[in-house]
Amino acid sequence: MSKIDIMRKLTSRKFLEAVFIQIVCLVTAFGMDAHLAQVIASLVIMGVVAVAYIYTEGKVDASRQAVELIETEPDPVSEDVEEVQP
């Protein structure tokens, strides 16, 4: 399993929800107000999702720009060939 696969699994919404549900349950079990724990967990999830989205879009934009650069580079072989005029 590559590093990218691990990061994708750790930042999946299902995994994050499962982790934060466990945190909310533990915090509630030790005396914190359930509503406050849910609000805090929701804010953290929103932040993580926003950061993951920004990071992912940055990677997509970078790869798209790399492809565009490759497509716009002149072909070195065709530049060296002289055109024959009849």
C-alpha positions, 0 to 999 in steps of 0.5 A, spaced: 500 500 500 503 506 497 503 513 501 497 516 497 493 510 498 494 511 506 492 518 505 486 517 501 483 512 506 485 516 512 482 522 509 476 519 507 469 522 510 467 515 512 473 514 516 473 521 519 466 520 521 468 513 525 473 516 528 470 523 531 464 518 533 468 514 537 471 521 540 464 524 541 462 517 545 468 517 549 468 525 551 461 524 553 462 518 557 467 522 561 462 527 563 462 532 557 456 535 554 454 531 548 451 537 544 458 541 545 462 534 543 458 534 537 459 541 535 466 541 536 467 534 532 463 537 527 467 543 526 473 539 526 470 535 520 469 541 516 476 543 517 479 537 515 474 536 509 476 543 507 483 542 507 483 535 504 479 539 498 484 544 497 490 540 497 486 535 492 485 541 488 492 543 488 494 537 486 489 536 480 491 543 478 498 542 478 498 535 474 493 539 469 498 544 468 504 539 467 500 536 462 498 542 458 506 544 458 508 537 455 502 538 450 505 545 448 512 544 447 515 544 440 517 537 437 524 537 437 525 533 431 520 537 426 524 543 428 530 540 425 527 538 419 528 543 413 522 544 409 523 542 402 521 547 397 519 545 390 
